[in-house]
Amino acid sequence: MRVKVMLHLSRDEVQKQIPYAMICETRFGKSWNTMKRKRLWVEQFTEAERKHACELFKQAHLWYLVKGVPESIMMYPRTLHLWQRLGEFCASV
């Protein structure tokens, strides 16, 4: 039997650990469509991570510009790690 661990994060923890505002601004900003960014995107993220990131970009937009962060969130540790990697990537673009 395989056990899957889920993280339960409060709104404050999400705001401290996930740079969703920066991710949203970078993804929907002018620097996203540069050749440098496209090359780095393919080099640093697998195809599966890029697909999953598309969902996270939508979530970042929803949290930042539409509804705000919910009171609590549950996610897999690998998803939190991807959020953090996306934040580092967006900061470097």
Secondary structure, DSSP 4 states (H G I P E B T S, - for coil): ------EEEEHHHHHHH--HHHHHHHHTSGGGGSHHHHHHHHHHS-HHHHHHHHHHHHHHHIIIIIS---SEEEE-HHHHHHHHHHHHHHHH-
